[in-house]
């Protein structure tokens, strides 16, 4: 009898670990940052069966509302999209680095989560971050730090990059050697043909997605 009970408990435990999770990727800025999000999704899907949703920061907001009182009351929110975010096991935050930090639109998205932060609605969800800019520095580290601090205020569990750098050239993986969050360059020479990213940055984004997917394969949700 004890063996049967133990086996039943282990089956439930393994099911909880291996079942498909919901992953949301929120990105801001231009088409380049969207491309990064899409390559991360490809990396996740290549190694897992998790459901992956992509959201643009502005699509989560009511562009007609500039009233901060309304903003904090959450009356403007796209409920269907935010319901998915609330059900997600992991949320990835991707913001372009603009004037040394996250873009204005992404900051507005961050502030709309005010009541969720107060109520700790996203507590113990997993989180990770990425950023892009036209210049090699461009304030990327400050952006990543901002995103990780934002996630920490929500009591989320931050996942580092976990992708080893193999050099600093455009064809290299994790060429900026970033560990806290993924850093990508939008290549101005590739923007005209809408490729946006170097071969190394594409590989980095896919490997980052692989890490997220495999990580969630092997952990139980704390929610």
N, C-alpha and C positions, 0 to 999 in steps of 0.2 A: 504493500500500500504506500509506504514511504517513497519507494522508487517511482511509482506512478505520479505522486504529487510533485516530486522533484522534477520529473520529466516534463510535466505540464507547466511548471513554473519556468523552466528553461526555454520551452517553446514560446511562451508568451514574451519572455525577455528578448529572445532572438528576433521575434517578429517586430518588436518595438524598435530594435536597432536597425533592421534591414529594410523596413517598409519605406516606400518612396516618400520623400519629403517635398515640401513646397519651398521654392527659392524665388525671391523677388530681387530684381536688379533695377535700381533707380538711377537714371543717368541724367545729366544736365548738359547744357551747352550746345555745341555744334554737332554736325554729322560725324565728326571724328570720334567724339566720345561715345556716340551711339554705336559706331563700328566696334569700339573696344568692348562694349557690353555684349554685342552680338557674338564676338569671338569667344568671350568668356562663356556664353551660353553653349556654344559649340563644344567647348572643352568639357563642360559639365555633362552634356548629353552623350558625349562619347564614352563616358565611364560610369554612367548611372541612369536610372529611370526616373529621376526626380522631375517634378513639374517646375518649369522655369518660366517666369513672367518678366517682361520688360516694361518699365514705365518711364516716361519722360517726366522730369520734374514739373514742368508747366502744365502737363495734362492732369496732374493731381490737384491743380489749383483752379479757382475761379478767377480768370484773368480780369473780370469786371469788378472784382472786390479789392479795394485798396484800404478798406477800413480794418484796422488791427483788432478792434473789438469783435467784429464779425469773424475775423481770421482765427482768433483764439477760441471762439465758441464752436468752431468746426462746422458752421452752417453751410460753408461753401464747398465742402469736400465732395469729391466723386465717390459716393458710398461703395459702389461695387469694387472699384480699384482698392480702396482703403480696407475693405473687408478682406481682400486677398492678402494685403500686407499684414493685417492683424492675424491671419491664419498661417502666415509663413513661418517655417522653421528657421529660415535664414534670410537676411536682407543685406544685399550688397549696395553700397553707396558709391556712386561714381560722379565726381564733379570736375569740371575743367578748372585749371588754376588761372584765375584772372586777377590781375593786380595783387598777386601774392597770396590769394586765398580762394575759397570756393566762390563760384559765380553768384551774382545777386539773386538770380532765380532759385538756385539751389539753397541759398541761405533762407529764402522765403519759405521753401518747402520745409526746411529744418524747423523753422519757427512755428509752422502749422502743426507740428507734433507736440506742441506745448502741453495739451491736456493728457495726451498719451504718456508723456514723460512724467507728469505729476502723478498720474494713476499707475505708472510703471506697467503699462499694457504690453510693452515689448520686452519685459524683463526675461532674461535667460534665453532669448532668441540668439542665434549666432549672427555675427556681422563681419563684414570685411569691406575694404575700400580701395578705390583706384582713382587716379587723376591723370589728366593729359594737358599738355601745353605746347605751344609752337617753339618755345625755347628749351634748352637742355635743363636749366634750373627752373625759372619761371615761378618760384615759390612752391614747388611741388610738395616739399616736406611739410611746409606749413599747412597746406591743404589736407594732406593725409593725417596730420596731427589733429586738425580740426574735426575731420570725420571720425577718427577714433575716439576723441573726447566726446563728441556728440553721441556715439554709440554707448559709451561708458555712462553718460548721464541717463540713458535709458536702461542701464544695468544689463546691457547685451554682452555677449561673450565674443571677443574679437579674435578673428583668424588671421594670422600673419601670411605673408606672401608664400614663403616656403619654396621658392624657385631659385636655384643657385645660378649666379651670374657666371657666364663663360667669356666675358669680355665687354668692351665698351663701344664697339662699333654697331652700326645700324642692323647688321645681320645677327648680332649676338643676343642671347637670351638674358633678360633682366639686365640690360646694359647699364642701368643706373645703380645697380647693386642695392635696390631698395628692399627692406625687410618688413617694415610696418604696414605698408600698403603698396599696391602696384603702381609704378610710374611709367607713363607712355609719352612719346613725342608724336605730335601730329606733324608729319613731314610736309612742309610747304611745297616741295617739288612733286609730291604725289596727290596733292589736293585737287589739282586741275582734272586729273583723270578719275577722281573720286575713290582712290585707293587709300589715301590718308596715312596708313601705317606701314612701317618698314617690315621686312620679313621677320626680323628678330622680335619686334614688338607683337606681331601677330602670334608667333610661337609662345611668347611670354603670356599673352592673354589666354591662350588655349590651355597652357600648363597651369595657370592660376585657376581656371575653371575646373580642370582635372582635379586639382588639390581640393577645391571646395566640394566637388561631387564625391570624391573618395572619402573625404573627411566625414561628410554627412552619411555616407554608407555605413560608417563604423561607429557612430555615436547615437545615443538615444536622445530624443528631445527632452529638454528640461521643462517644457511648458506644461 
